[in-house]
Amino acid sequence: MAQAQATPMMKQYKEIKAQHEDAFLFFRLGDFYELFHEDALLAAKELEITLTQRGKGDDGVPMCGVPHHSSEQYISRLIDLGYKVAVCEQVENPQEAKGVVKREVVQVITPGTVMNGKAVREEANQFAVSIAEQNGTWSVSAADLTTGEWSACELESAEEAVNEALSYEPKEIIVAADTETVLKQALSARTSAAVSAYELEEQGEEVLFQDLSTPVLKRSAGMLLHYFHETTKRDLAHLQTVKPYEAAQYLQLDHHSKRNLEITESLMERTKKGSLLSVIDRTGTAMGARKLKRWLERPSLNKKQIEKRHGLTGKFIEHFMERKELQELLKQVYDLERLSGRVAFGTVNGRDLVQLKKSLQQMPGITALLKPLGNSYADELLPLLDAPAGLVELLDASIKEDCPVSVTEGGLICDGYNEQLDEYRDAMTNGRSWIAGLETEERQKTGIRSLKIGYNKVFGYYIEVSRPNLHLLQEGRYERKQTLSNAERFITPELKEKEAVILEAEEKSGELEYQLFTEVRDQVKQHIRLIQQIAESVSILDVLQGFAETAEERQYTKPVLTTDKKVEITESRHPVVETMADDGSYVPNSITLHKDREMLLITGPNMAGKSTYMRQLALSVILCQAGSYVPADSCEMMVFDKIFTRIGAADDLAQGQSTFMVEMSETRRAVEGAGEKSLILLDEIGRGTSTYDGMSLAQAVVEYIHDHLKAMTLFSTHYHELTALEKSLDNLVNVHVSAVEENGELTFLHRVVDGAADRSYGIHVARLARLPEALIRRADELLSAHESESAVRTEKKEKQPDYQEAVQIPLFPEEDPASAVVEELKQADILNMTPIQAMQFLDELRRKASREEKP
């Protein structure tokens, strides 16, 4: 190994690898990228390619390689797996090099900086985010290098910064080196994104940061910009000015709530299918698909903005023909955001520019469709759809429609665009015609019908005669050049002269075409901002026409926004569930909430639809504030600022949390973060512990939300004892999901009505799940026995209040001998306890009371 490493080339490799220890080094050797040592061992495993070695025996160095012309697919696979790849190219002509060919890393490709390939999904953004701290304040900056979008916000804590960063579903997270320890552990447990620490250097004022007002915002943005420059080593002219925002500008949905509500992906399969996005997406462009996803994940809090979106959606519903024509035009619009990114990045090819031209050619038609709508929002977008002056004409005159992917092998530029190029092409065409004529002439003169004129890069043009026909050649007619097993190859002075003319024209033609292409590309680059402006406007139109299409197809209604604290939805439907019940079996439900009816305590059987009822309210809020119509007969609602959910049961093994701990953590986020304009959905709080522990916690949570938060709340429970709270909590109302039992068979009506359910029907649900009949009979026997025992206990304690009365009086009366316990309870600071602390406190009181009661 020492011997192999001692070669100049391996020394060069080691020096370059030392600068990129955290990345695979794709080291260019001829037509291959080679990997050595640990890189080779790991790459061979991950890419499933053959592992060999350089050198023999103990001195051998493990190596593997991929062809440079197909390297993109291998790099994409590594990026998908979360790795980085440093691409090391030969930067001088090997024929002119003295000693080892000079090599340099020309780009470091990371999950957050990849610009093309399978790693970049059309319908999703490719965000890289940075997290920085300064003087106790935190900042998150997020940019999509493929589109140029960039935003940043300021936050008060590390937890808020982590939550905000994860809301972008980033591919890569950059953290400041001085906060690495604090953040890496929190991030690694909650995301699969690559996390890199970065040491920020001093920087000057960047024009991209002109709207950033605080040092911490500039720090996170500067860190991301420096990281982009160091990795890509390219022009980043398409990066947009960083847009500062406040998290409070959008409806806040934490990571857990997004998952629980299945907004962009299903909870179980983690795919788009089965999510709200899959039902509502009728976009026709990649830009629109990404915009829709962002709007659903970050619905607006701006009432005027929401109503503008509703207004244009309504116009698209009214103007059916215009909407259909717009959809046809949108099919011809390519991804302008990513095309402009590739232009700036220098990776754009001829076909990309043809797509750009075709996209811009649709703008006049789109503009013509918008004018008759008579909508103020459409009128705002009209001037933003104008294509840059002369750009379409330039692209039409310069780039061939059927141009190749490669930009260095010719065939890119249209005839008539450049006089010199036309002359070269004429020379090549005439030269090839002369050669074709020569071949015909020589066949006639020699009488050899199989004689042919060929070409290869080593010998150039040649005359080939098969061995059986050599005797027909006149001695000295040709100059012998090469002998093959079954033929001889010859040249003539005239052929070599014409060859020189043709090859010179081909070489100069190729060089000139590439030069002309880069000039066109540079002219396009000057219009990147206008192209991005068009892309933004088109994406908005695309999303809103899609909203209209869905609303008409699924019979959604236009929501009315009110400044009152109110939700009044008639015959509300779950947008996803109803699509799975197209046979008409879906049962809609109305939802009423207002300042005197802030909390609904929901009881009823399992599987009857409690969770669906809760989720459909949240999804209606999200759709409304994203700008869509909602699935209902009518809808009037307030603008919510936050949604918190606790629905479903799951462990979080990555953070070492049990189901109950996850439940308590999500409950804590709700009770700490919600306010009067928030929506809270809590399902079966307290089920992960003993009955009395769980019931106590559930009641405490209900009372706390009711008395202190006053948030709109849907609280689902199987603790029927809690229904007594309707008598003591003014703004709480009991509702239940109805079911009918006939002849021992349970029928779910899926209709939510006021009042409390009388029982849980758990055994009936077990029967529906087809548990063994013997098991079901035994459960019925046990239930009857428990109910009988309960009745006996009730008779014996006639003078004692039942639970529904007991919850209205102190847990330990003043005359109770456990006076120390009573005093401790009086002094407890319950309002500042977390749910876990409250549970522990209650358990300790219970133990103390038990000790006091013993004789």
C-alpha positions in Angstrom: 0.0 0.0 0.0 2.9 2.3 0.8 4.3 1.9 -2.6 1.0 2.6 -4.4 0.4 5.6 -2.2 3.8 7.0 -3.0 3.0 7.5 -6.7 2.5 11.2 -7.7 -1.1 10.6 -8.7 -2.0 9.0 -5.3 -0.2 11.8 -3.5 -2.3 14.2 -5.4 -5.4 12.2 -4.5 -4.6 12.2 -0.8 -4.0 16.0 -0.7 -7.4 16.7 -2.3 -9.2 14.1 -0.2 -7.8 15.7 3.0 -9.8 18.9 2.1 -13.0 16.9 1.7 -13.0 14.3 4.3 -16.8 14.3 4.8 -17.5 13.6 1.1 -17.0 10.9 -1.5 -14.2 12.1 -3.8 -15.0 11.3 -7.4 -11.5 11.5 -8.8 -11.3 11.9 -12.6 -9.0 9.5 -14.4 -9.6 9.5 -18.1 -13.2 8.4 -18.9 -13.9 7.3 -15.3 -14.4 8.8 -11.8 -12.3 6.6 -9.4 -12.7 6.2 -5.7 -10.0 4.9 -3.4 -9.5 3.6 0.2 -12.6 4.0 2.5 -14.5 5.8 -0.2 -14.2 2.8 -2.5 -15.2 0.3 0.2 -18.3 2.2 1.1 -19.3 3.3 -2.4 -19.0 -0.3 -3.7 -21.4 -1.4 -1.0 -23.9 1.5 -1.4 -23.8 1.6 -5.3 -23.5 -2.2 -5.7 -20.5 -1.8 -8.0 -17.3 -4.0 -8.4 -14.5 -3.4 -5.8 -11.0 -3.9 -7.2 -7.6 -2.7 -6.1 -4.7 -0.5 -7.4 -1.4 -2.3 -6.9 -0.8 -5.9 -5.8 -0.8 -7.8 -2.5 -0.4 -5.9 0.7 0.4 -2.8 -1.1 -2.9 -2.8 -3.0 -5.3 0.1 -2.5 -9.1 -0.6 -2.7 -10.7 1.2 -5.6 -13.8 1.3 -7.7 -15.1 3.6 -10.4 -18.0 4.8 -12.5 -18.0 6.1 -16.1 -18.0 9.9 -16.2 -20.8 10.0 -18.8 -23.2 8.1 -16.5 -21.9 9.4 -13.2 -25.0 11.5 -12.5 -27.1 8.5 -11.7 -24.5 7.2 -9.2 -24.1 10.6 -7.6 -27.9 10.9 -7.3 -28.1 7.6 -5.4 -25.4 8.7 -3.0 -27.2 12.1 -2.4 -30.5 10.2 -1.8 -28.7 8.3 0.9 -27.6 11.5 2.6 -24.0 11.6 1.5 -21.9 14.4 -0.1 -19.9 14.0 -3.3 -16.9 16.1 -4.2 -16.3 16.0 -8.0 -12.6 16.3 -8.9 -11.9 17.1 -12.6 -8.8 17.4 -14.7 -8.3 21.1 -15.2 -5.6 21.0 -17.8 -5.1 19.2 -21.1 -3.3 15.8 -20.4 -1.3 16.2 -23.6 0.1 19.5 -22.4 0.6 18.6 -18.8 4.1 18.2 -17.4 4.0 15.4 -14.8 0.7 14.7 -13.1 -2.3 16.3 -14.7 -3.6 19.1 -12.5 -6.9 18.3 -10.8 -9.3 20.4 -8.7 -12.7 19.9 -7.0 -15.1 21.8 -9.2 -18.2 21.1 -7.2 -19.3 19.5 -3.9 -22.8 18.1 -4.4 -24.8 17.7 -1.2 -28.4 16.9 -0.4 -29.2 20.6 -0.2 -27.2 21.8 -3.2 -28.0 19.2 -5.8 -29.4 20.9 -8.9 -30.7 18.1 -11.1 -31.1 14.3 -11.3 -33.5 12.0 -9.6 -32.7 13.5 -6.2 -34.7 16.6 -7.2 -38.4 16.0 -7.2 -40.5 18.2 -9.5 -43.4 18.6 -7.1 -41.4 19.4 -4.0 -38.9 22.0 -3.0 -35.2 21.1 -2.3 -34.6 23.3 0.8 -31.4 23.7 2.6 -31.8 25.5 5.9 -29.3 27.1 8.3 -29.8 27.7 12.1 -27.8 30.4 13.9 -27.8 32.0 17.3 -26.6 35.4 18.4 -27.0 37.1 21.9 -29.8 34.6 22.9 -31.8 35.1 19.7 -32.2 32.4 17.0 -32.6 32.6 13.3 -33.6 30.1 10.6 -32.8 30.8 6.9 -34.2 28.5 4.2 -33.2 28.5 0.5 -34.0 26.3 -2.5 -31.0 26.4 -4.7 -32.9 24.9 -7.6 -35.5 27.7 -7.7 -33.7 30.6 -6.0 -36.4 31.1 -3.3 -35.0 32.3 0.0 -36.5 33.4 3.3 -35.5 33.9 7.0 -37.1 34.4 10.3 -36.1 35.3 13.9 -37.1 33.1 16.9 -36.8 33.2 20.6 -35.5 29.7 21.5 -33.6 26.8 20.1 -36.7 24.6 20.2 -38.6 27.1 18.1 -35.7 27.3 15.7 -35.6 23.5 15.3 -39.4 23.3 14.8 -39.3 26.1 12.1 -36.3 24.5 10.3 -38.1 21.1 10.2 -41.3 22.7 8.8 -39.4 23.1 5.5 -38.8 19.4 5.3 -35.2 20.2 4.5 -32.8 18.0 2.6 -29.8 19.5 4.5 -29.4 21.5 7.7 -26.4 23.8 8.3 -25.7 24.7 11.9 -23.2 27.2 13.3 -20.2 25.5 14.7 -20.7 27.1 18.1 -24.2 25.6 18.4 -23.4 22.2 17.0 -23.6 20.3 20.2 -26.9 21.8 21.2 -28.6 21.4 17.9 -27.2 18.2 16.4 -28.7 15.9 19.0 -32.2 17.5 18.8 -32.1 17.4 15.0 -30.7 13.9 14.5 -33.6 12.4 16.6 -36.3 14.2 14.5 -35.1 14.2 10.9 -33.2 12.1 8.4 -31.8 15.3 6.7 -28.0 15.7 6.5 -26.7 17.9 9.3 -23.5 19.8 8.8 -21.6 22.2 11.1 -20.1 25.2 9.5 -17.7 27.9 10.7 -19.0 31.3 9.4 -16.3 33.7 8.2 -16.6 37.5 8.4 -18.6 38.9 5.5 -19.5 42.2 4.0 -22.9 43.5 3.3 -24.7 41.4 0.7 -27.2 42.9 -1.7 -29.3 39.8 -1.1 -29.6 40.7 2.6 -30.9 44.3 2.0 -34.3 43.5 3.7 -32.7 41.8 6.8 -32.7 44.1 9.7 -31.0 42.2 12.5 -27.6 40.7 12.9 -28.9 37.2 13.7 -30.9 37.1 10.5 -27.9 38.2 8.5 -25.8 35.5 10.3 -28.0 32.6 9.3 -28.4 33.9 5.8 -24.7 34.6 5.4 -23.9 31.1 6.6 -26.1 29.6 4.0 -24.8 31.8 1.2 -21.1 31.0 2.1 -22.0 27.3 2.2 -23.6 27.5 -1.2 -20.6 29.3 -2.7 -18.0 26.9 -1.2 -19.9 23.8 -2.4 -21.2 24.8 -5.8 -18.4 27.0 -6.9 -20.8 28.5 -9.5 -22.6 31.7 -10.3 -25.7 32.0 -8.1 -27.3 34.9 -9.9 -30.8 33.3 -9.6 -30.8 33.5 -5.8 -33.5 35.9 -4.8 -33.3 38.6 -2.1 -33.9 37.0 1.3 -37.5 37.6 2.4 -37.8 38.1 6.2 -40.9 36.8 7.8 -42.4 36.1 11.2 -43.7 32.7 12.0 -46.8 34.4 13.2 -47.6 35.4 9.6 -48.8 31.9 8.9 -51.2 29.4 10.6 -48.8 27.5 12.8 -48.8 23.7 12.5 -46.0 21.9 14.3 -44.4 18.7 12.9 -46.7 16.4 14.9 -49.9 18.2 13.8 -48.9 18.0 10.2 -48.4 14.3 10.5 -51.5 13.7 12.5 -53.7 15.6 10.0 -52.0 13.9 7.0 -51.7 17.2 5.1 -49.0 16.2 2.5 -48.4 12.5 3.3 -50.3 9.7 4.8 -49.6 8.7 8.4 -48.9 5.0 7.8 -47.3 4.8 4.4 -45.7 8.3 4.3 -46.7 8.8 0.7 -48.8 11.5 -1.0 -51.6 9.0 -1.6 -54.2 9.3 1.1 -53.2 12.8 2.1 -55.1 16.1 1.8 -52.6 17.1 -0.9 -53.5 14.1 -3.1 -57.2 15.1 -3.0 -56.8 18.8 -3.6 -53.9 18.8 -6.2 -55.2 19.7 -9.7 -52.1 21.7 -10.7 -50.7 21.5 -14.2 -47.1 22.7 -13.6 -44.3 21.7 -11.2 -44.2 25.3 -10.0 -47.9 25.1 -9.1 -47.5 21.8 -7.3 -44.8 23.2 -5.1 -46.8 26.4 -4.4 -49.8 24.3 -3.4 -47.7 22.2 -1.0 -46.3 25.4 0.6 -49.8 27.0 1.0 -51.2 23.8 2.6 -48.2 23.6 5.0 -48.3 27.4 5.7 -51.8 28.7 5.4 -52.2 32.5 5.6 -53.4 34.6 8.5 -54.0 37.6 6.3 -57.8 37.9 5.9 -57.5 40.1 2.8 -55.0 37.7 1.1 -57.2 34.7 1.9 -60.3 36.5 0.5 -58.3 37.5 -2.7 -57.6 33.8 -3.3 -61.2 32.8 -2.7 -62.3 35.5 -5.1 -60.2 34.4 -8.0 -61.0 30.8 -7.3 -64.7 31.7 -7.5 -64.1 33.4 -10.9 -62.4 30.3 -12.3 -65.5 28.3 -11.1 -67.8 30.7 -12.9 -65.7 30.8 -16.1 -65.6 27.1 -17.0 -64.4 27.5 -20.6 -61.6 29.9 -19.7 -60.5 27.6 -16.9 -60.3 24.7 -19.3 -58.3 26.7 -21.8 -56.0 27.9 -19.1 -55.3 24.2 -18.1 -54.3 23.4 -21.7 -51.9 26.4 -21.8 -50.4 25.4 -18.4 -49.6 22.0 -19.9 -47.2 23.8 -22.2 -45.4 25.7 -19.4 -42.3 24.0 -18.1 -40.6 24.6 -14.7 -39.5 28.2 -15.1 -38.1 28.4 -11.6 -35.7 25.5 -12.1 -34.9 26.5 -15.7 -33.8 29.9 -14.5 -31.7 28.2 -11.7 -29.9 26.1 -14.3 -29.3 29.1 -16.5 -27.5 30.9 -13.6 -25.8 27.7 -12.5 -24.4 27.1 -15.9 -25.9 23.7 -16.3 -28.7 24.6 -18.7 -28.6 22.9 -22.1 -30.3 23.6 -25.5 -33.4 21.6 -24.7 -33.8 23.6 -21.5 -33.8 26.8 -23.5 -36.3 25.4 -26.0 -38.6 24.6 -23.0 -38.0 28.1 -21.7 -39.1 29.5 -25.1 -42.2 27.4 -25.3 -43.2 28.4 -21.8 -42.8 32.1 -22.5 -44.8 31.7 -25.7 -47.9 30.7 -23.6 -47.9 34.0 -21.6 -49.9 36.1 -24.2 -52.6 33.4 -24.2 -52.8 33.2 -20.4 -53.0 37.0 -20.3 -55.9 37.0 -22.8 -57.8 34.5 -20.6 -57.4 36.6 -17.5 -58.6 39.9 -18.8 -62.3 39.1 -19.1 -62.5 37.6 -15.6 -63.0 41.1 -14.1 -61.1 40.1 -10.9 -58.8 42.5 -9.0 -56.3 39.7 -8.1 -56.1 38.6 -11.7 -55.6 42.2 -12.8 -52.6 42.4 -10.3 -51.0 39.4 -11.9 -51.5 40.5 -15.6 -48.5 42.8 -15.9 -46.3 40.2 -14.1 -46.8 37.7 -16.9 -45.2 39.7 -19.7 -42.2 37.9 -21.3 -38.9 39.9 -21.4 -38.7 41.9 -24.6 -37.0 40.0 -27.4 -36.2 36.9 -25.4 -38.6 34.6 -27.2 -37.4 35.9 -30.6 -33.8 35.4 -29.6 -34.4 31.8 -28.5 -36.5 31.0 -31.5 -33.8 32.3 -33.9 -30.8 30.8 -32.1 -31.6 27.3 -30.6 -32.8 24.4 -32.7 -36.0 22.7 -31.7 -34.5 19.2 -32.0 -31.1 20.1 -30.5 -29.1 17.4 -28.6 -28.6 17.3 -24.9 -24.9 17.9 -25.1 -23.8 21.5 -25.6 -20.3 20.7 -26.9 -20.9 18.4 -29.8 -22.7 20.7 -32.2 -26.2 20.7 -33.6 -27.4 23.4 -31.3 -27.6 26.6 -33.3 -30.1 27.3 -36.0 -29.0 27.8 -39.6 -28.9 31.5 -40.5 -28.2 32.7 -37.0 -24.5 33.2 -37.6 -22.8 33.8 -41.0 -19.4 32.2 -40.0 -21.2 29.1 -38.6 -23.1 28.8 -41.9 -19.8 28.9 -43.8 -18.3 26.1 -41.7 -21.5 24.0 -42.1 -21.4 24.6 -45.9 -17.7 23.5 -45.9 -18.6 20.3 -44.0 -21.6 19.6 -46.2 -19.7 20.2 -49.4 -16.8 18.2 -48.1 -18.9 15.2 -47.2 -20.7 15.5 -50.6 -17.2 15.5 -52.3 -16.3 12.4 -50.3 -19.5 10.6 -51.3 -18.9 11.5 -54.9 -15.3 10.3 -54.6 -16.5 6.9 -53.3 -18.8 6.5 -56.3 -16.1 7.6 -58.7 -13.5 5.2 -57.3 -15.9 2.3 -57.4 -16.5 2.9 -61.1 -12.8 3.4 -61.9 -11.6 0.3 -60.0 -14.6 -1.9 -60.6 -14.7 -2.7 -56.9 -18.4 -2.4 -55.9 -17.6 -3.0 -52.2 -15.0 -0.2 -52.0 -16.0 2.3 -49.3 -14.7 5.5 -47.7 -14.8 5.5 -43.9 -13.6 7.6 -41.0 -12.2 7.1 -37.5 -10.6 9.5 -35.0 -7.2 7.8 -35.3 -6.6 7.8 -39.1 -9.2 10.2 -40.3 -10.8 9.4 -43.7 -9.6 6.3 -45.6 -10.5 4.1 -48.6 -11.2 0.5 -47.6 -10.8 -2.4 -50.0 -11.6 -6.0 -49.0 -8.8 -8.5 -49.3 -10.4 -10.6 -52.1 -10.6 -7.4 -54.3 -7.0 -6.1 -53.8 -5.9 -7.7 -57.1 -8.2 -5.3 -58.9 -6.3 -2.2 -57.7 -3.8 -0.6 -60.0 -0.3 -0.6 -58.5 0.4 2.8 -56.8 -3.1 4.1 -57.1 -3.5 4.5 -53.4 -1.1 4.9 -50.4 -1.4 2.0 -48.0 -2.3 3.2 -44.4 -3.5 0.2 -42.4 -3.8 -3.5 -42.8 -6.7 -5.4 -41.3 -7.4 -9.2 -41.2 -9.8 -9.0 -44.1 -9.1 -5.6 -45.7 -6.6 -2.9 -46.5 -7.1 0.8 -45.9 -5.6 3.5 -48.1 -5.4 7.3 -48.4 -4.7 9.7 -51.3 -3.4 13.3 -51.1 -6.7 14.7 -52.4 -8.6 12.8 -49.6 -6.3 14.0 -46.9 -6.6 17.6 -48.2 -10.4 17.5 -48.1 -10.2 15.8 -44.7 -8.2 18.7 -43.4 -10.9 21.1 -44.7 -13.8 19.1 -43.2 -12.2 18.5 -39.8 -11.1 22.1 -39.5 -14.7 23.2 -40.3 -16.1 20.6 -37.8 -13.7 21.7 -35.0 -14.2 25.4 -35.5 -17.9 24.8 -36.0 -18.2 23.0 -32.7 -16.2 25.7 -30.9 -18.2 28.5 -32.5 -21.5 26.8 -31.6 -20.6 26.4 -28.0 -19.5 30.1 -27.9 -22.8 31.2 -29.5 -24.7 29.0 -27.0 -23.0 30.6 -24.0 -23.7 34.0 -25.4 -27.4 33.2 -25.7 -27.3 31.7 -22.2 -25.7 34.9 -20.8 -28.4 37.0 -22.5 -31.1 34.8 -20.9 -29.3 35.2 -17.5 -29.9 38.9 -17.6 -33.7 38.2 -17.5 -33.7 35.7 -14.6 -35.6 38.1 -12.3 -38.3 38.6 -14.8 -38.6 34.9 -15.5 -38.9 34.2 -11.8 -41.6 36.8 -11.6 -43.5 35.1 -14.3 -43.0 31.7 -12.6 -44.4 33.1 -9.3 -47.5 34.5 -11.1 -48.1 31.3 -13.1 -47.8 29.1 -10.0 -50.5 31.2 -8.2 -52.9 31.0 -11.2 -52.2 27.2 -11.3 -53.0 26.6 -7.7 -56.2 28.7 -7.8 -57.5 27.1 -11.0 -56.8 23.8 -9.3 -58.8 24.9 -6.3 -61.7 25.8 -8.6 -61.5 22.4 -10.4 -61.6 20.5 -7.1 -64.4 22.7 -5.7 -66.6 22.1 -8.7 -65.8 18.4 -8.9 -66.3 17.7 -5.2 -69.0 20.4 -4.5 -67.0 22.5 -2.1 -68.4 25.8 -0.9 -66.9 29.3 -0.5 -66.1 30.0 3.1 -67.0 33.3 4.7 -64.4 34.8 7.0 -65.7 36.5 10.1 -64.0 38.6 12.8 -66.2 37.0 15.4 -65.0 34.1 17.4 -67.1 31.6 15.5 -67.2 28.4 13.4 -70.4 27.5 11.7 -70.0 24.7 9.1 -73.1 23.0 7.8 -72.8 19.4 6.6 -69.0 19.4 6.9 -67.1 16.5 5.2 -63.6 15.1 5.5 -62.0 15.8 2.1 -60.0 12.6 2.0 -62.4 10.1 3.6 -65.3 11.2 1.4 -63.2 10.4 -1.7 -62.8 6.8 -0.4 -66.6 6.5 0.0 -67.8 7.6 -3.4 -70.7 5.1 -3.1 -72.6 7.8 -1.1 -72.1 6.1 2.3 -70.2 9.1 3.7 -72.2 10.9 6.4 -71.5 14.7 6.7 -71.8 16.5 10.0 -72.3 20.1 11.0 -69.9 21.9 13.4 -70.8 24.8 15.6 -68.4 26.7 17.8 -68.6 30.2 19.2 -67.6 32.2 22.3 -70.3 30.5 24.4 -69.6 27.1 22.9 -65.8 26.9 22.8 -65.3 23.3 23.7 -67.0 20.1 22.4 -66.5 17.0 24.6 -67.0 14.1 22.2 -68.1 10.7 23.3 -69.2 7.6 21.4 -68.1 4.2 20.2 -64.7 3.4 18.7 -64.8 3.4 14.9 -67.9 5.6 14.9 -66.1 8.6 13.4 -64.9 10.8 16.3 -61.3 11.3 14.9 -62.7 11.9 11.4 -65.0 14.6 12.8 -62.1 16.3 14.6 -59.8 16.1 11.6 -62.3 17.4 9.1 -62.6 20.7 11.1 -58.8 21.2 11.1 -58.6 20.3 7.3 -61.4 22.8 6.6 -59.5 25.5 8.4 -56.3 24.7 6.5 -58.1 24.7 3.1 -59.9 27.9 3.9 -56.8 29.8 5.0 -54.8 28.4 2.1 -57.3 30.0 -0.3 -59.5 27.0 -1.2 -63.2 26.3 -0.9 -64.1 23.8 1.7 -66.1 20.5 1.7 -69.4 21.6 3.2 -72.8 23.0 2.3 -71.9 26.3 4.0 -69.1 27.6 6.0 -68.5 30.7 8.2 -65.4 30.8 10.3 -62.8 32.9 12.1 -59.1 33.0 11.1 -57.2 30.7 13.3 -53.6 31.4 14.3 -52.5 27.9 15.4 -53.6 24.3 15.3 -52.5 21.7 17.8 -53.5 18.0 17.6 -53.2 14.9 19.7 -54.7 12.2 17.6 -53.7 8.6 17.3 -51.2 6.5 19.3 -47.6 5.9 18.5 -44.2 5.5 20.2 -41.4 7.8 19.4 -38.5 5.3 19.8 -36.0 7.7 18.2 -36.3 9.9 21.3 -37.0 7.1 23.7 -40.6 8.1 24.3 -43.4 5.7 25.0 -46.9 6.3 23.6 -48.0 7.9 26.8 -45.0 10.2 26.9 -45.6 11.2 23.3 -49.2 11.9 24.3 -48.1 14.1 27.2 -45.5 15.9 25.1 -48.1 16.8 22.4 -50.5 17.9 25.1 -47.9 20.1 26.6 -47.3 21.8 23.3 -50.9 22.6 23.0 -51.5 23.9 26.5 -48.3 26.0 26.4 -48.8 27.4 22.9 -52.5 27.8 22.3 -54.5 31.0 22.7 -58.0 32.3 22.1 -57.6 32.2 18.3 -56.2 28.6 18.3 -57.8 25.3 17.5 -57.0 22.3 19.7 -57.9 18.7 18.8 -57.3 16.2 21.6 -58.2 12.5 21.3 -58.3 10.2 24.3 -56.0 12.0 26.6 -55.0 9.9 29.6 -55.5 6.5 28.1 -51.8 5.5 28.4 -51.9 5.2 32.3 -54.3 3.8 34.9 -58.0 4.6 34.8 -58.0 7.2 37.7 -54.6 8.7 36.7 -55.9 9.1 33.1 -59.3 10.4 34.1 -57.7 13.0 36.5 -55.3 14.2 33.8 -58.0 14.4 31.2 -60.2 16.4 33.5 -57.4 18.7 34.4 -56.5 19.3 30.8 -60.2 20.1 29.9 -60.5 22.5 32.8 -57.2 24.2 32.1 -58.0 24.8 28.4 -61.5 26.0 29.3 -60.5 28.4 32.1 -57.1 29.7 30.9 -56.7 29.2 27.1 -60.2 29.6 25.9 -59.2 28.1 22.6 -61.7 26.4 20.3 -61.3 22.8 21.3 -62.6 19.3 20.3 -61.9 16.9 23.0 -62.7 13.2 22.4 -62.8 10.8 25.4 -64.0 7.4 26.6 -64.2 8.7 30.2 -68.0 9.1 30.3 -67.6 10.5 33.8 -66.2 13.7 32.3 -69.6 14.5 30.7 -70.6 15.9 34.0 -68.3 18.8 33.4 -70.9 20.4 31.1 -72.7 21.4 34.4 -69.7 23.3 35.8 -67.9 24.6 32.7 -70.0 27.2 31.0 -68.5 27.0 27.5 -68.3 23.2 27.3 -70.9 21.2 25.4 -71.3 17.4 25.2 -71.7 15.9 21.8 -71.6 12.3 20.8 -71.4 10.1 17.7 -74.6 8.1 17.6 -74.9 4.4 17.2 -77.9 2.0 17.3 -77.9 -1.4 18.9 -80.5 -4.0 17.7 -80.5 -7.6 18.6 -76.9 -7.4 19.8 -75.7 -5.9 16.6 -74.2 -2.4 16.6 -74.8 0.0 13.7 -72.7 3.2 13.5 -74.7 6.2 12.3 -71.6 8.4 12.1 -73.9 11.4 13.0 -72.6 13.8 15.6 -75.4 15.1 17.8 -75.6 17.1 21.1 -75.6 15.2 24.3 -73.4 12.5 25.9 -73.1 8.9 24.8 -74.5 6.4 27.3 -71.8 3.7 26.8 -68.6 2.9 24.9 -69.7 -0.3 23.0 -66.1 -1.6 23.1 -67.2 -5.2 23.1 -69.3 -4.6 20.0 -66.3 -3.1 18.2 -64.3 -6.2 19.2 -67.0 -8.3 17.6 -66.8 -6.2 14.4 -63.0 -6.9 14.5 -63.9 -10.6 14.4 -62.3 -11.6 17.7 -63.1 -15.2 18.7 -66.7 -15.7 19.7 -65.7 -17.4 23.0 -63.6 -14.4 23.9 -66.5 -12.1 23.2 -68.9 -14.1 25.3 -66.4 -14.1 28.2 -66.1 -10.3 27.9 -69.9 -9.9 28.0 -70.0 -12.1 31.2 -67.2 -10.0 32.9 -68.9 -6.7 31.9 -72.2 -7.9 33.4 -70.4 -8.9 36.6 -68.6 -5.5 36.8 -71.9 -3.6 36.2 -73.6 -5.6 38.9 -70.8 -5.0 41.4 -71.0 -1.3 40.6 -74.8 -1.3 41.2 -74.3 -3.0 44.6 -71.6 -0.4 45.6 -73.9 2.4 44.6 -76.7 1.1 46.8 -74.3 0.8 49.8 -73.2 4.4 49.4 -76.5 6.1 48.8 -75.5 8.9 51.1 -72.3 9.5 49.2 -72.3 11.5 45.9 -71.6 9.7 42.7 -68.6 10.7 40.6 -70.6 13.2 38.5 -71.3 15.0 41.8 -68.0 14.4 43.4 -66.1 16.1 40.7 -67.8 19.3 41.7 -66.4 19.3 45.3 -62.9 19.2 46.7 -61.0 15.9 46.4 -60.4 15.9 50.2 -63.1 17.5 52.4 -61.9 19.8 55.2 -63.1 17.3 57.8 -60.9 14.6 56.2 -58.2 13.5 58.6 -55.6 13.9 55.9 -55.1 17.5 56.7 -51.5 17.6 55.6 -52.5 16.4 52.2 -55.2 19.1 51.9 -52.8 21.8 52.9 -50.3 20.6 50.3 -53.0 20.6 47.6 -54.0 24.2 48.5 -50.4 25.4 48.2 -49.7 23.7 44.9 -48.9 25.9 41.9 -51.0 23.8 39.5 -51.1 26.4 36.7 -47.4 26.2 36.2 -47.2 22.4 36.2 -46.6 20.4 33.1 -49.0 17.4 32.6 -46.3 15.0 33.7 -45.6 17.0 36.9 -49.4 17.1 37.6 -49.6 13.4 37.2 -46.7 12.8 39.6 -48.1 15.3 42.1 -51.5 13.6 42.1 -49.9 10.2 42.5 -47.9 11.4 45.5 -51.1 12.9 47.1 -52.9 9.6 46.6 -50.1 7.7 48.4 -50.1 10.1 51.3 -53.9 10.0 51.6 -53.8 6.2 51.6 -51.2 6.2 54.5 -53.4 8.6 56.5 -56.5 6.5 56.1 -54.9 3.3 57.4 -56.0 2.5 61.0 
